[in-house]
Amino acid sequence: MKALSVIFTPLLNFKRKIMLELLQAAQEYGAQSGSLGISQSGSLILMVVIGVLGWVVQARLQSVFAKYSQVAFPGMLTGAEVAAKMLRDNNIHNVKITHVSGQLTDHFNPSTMTVNLSDSVYSSRSIAAAAVACHECGHAIQHAQGYAPLVMRSALVPVVNFSSRMATWVIIAGIAMMASGLGTTVCWIGIAMIAMSALFSIITLPVEYNASERALAWLESSRTLQGVQLQQAKESLRWAARTYLVAALSAIATVLYYVAMVSRRND
């Protein structure tokens, strides 16, 4: 949920590190070449705004999860038991439910065919735990049905892993070459690498939103949750989905920032 899937979590953390290192390199270049252009300054302001928005969304998610973790689930089923029931009802029998340490570290792992539930979900008998568990089962259903955006995202993983590792050094080298008057080609290659992470973030959006829709549809159709309790589950999942939206916006803003920087050099 708040923590991204087993694939997306390390990529997001690495992307944040990349963004900080690249911003520092760009600032050093800006100090040598003069003040920032209007488009570059606008992109930088956008990144700051999105960063603040991300903090607000994450704080709100933590608050909502804590609130509904105190609301008992009807029938007093644990998150693991609700997940098992959802998988059975969808005729999925080859996925195991396991426990992982941490808080909101829940994820579906297609390589091991496991739905991994965190400390605050696996044995919790709350509305929040049920919502998170069902969301991860939504990913298992996507995998079983060959949901196209999930297949596309999985195919991008090796490419994004490589580009995430190399983008920092390529951009820094490109900025150094720009400062020496050696052209912008290397910088554009680095920007293309960063854009792969942005594309990954964008493709992640329908994957995560659809998993939540599947979870809520099952909770309602199975009459597992109704009325106010169903609305509470919806609120939990909506705030979780917004973390992915902010991540995608942040990735796009980062790409725009460096496009503006290199374009200004070409002017």
Secondary structure, 3 states (H helix, E strand, C coil): CCCCCCCHHHHHHHHHHHHHHHHHHHHHHHHHHCCCCHHHHHHHHHHHHHHHHHHHHHHHHHHHHHHHCCCECHHHCCHHHHHHHHHHHCCCCCCEEEECCCCCCCEEECCCCEEEECHHHHCCCEHHHHHHHHHHHHHHHHHHHCCHHHHHHHHHHHHHHHHHHHHHHHHHHHHHHHHCCCCCHHHHHHHHHHHHHHHHHHHHHHHHHHHHHHHHHHHHHCCCCCHHHHHHHHHHHHHHHHHHHHHHHHHHHHHHHHHHHHHHHHC
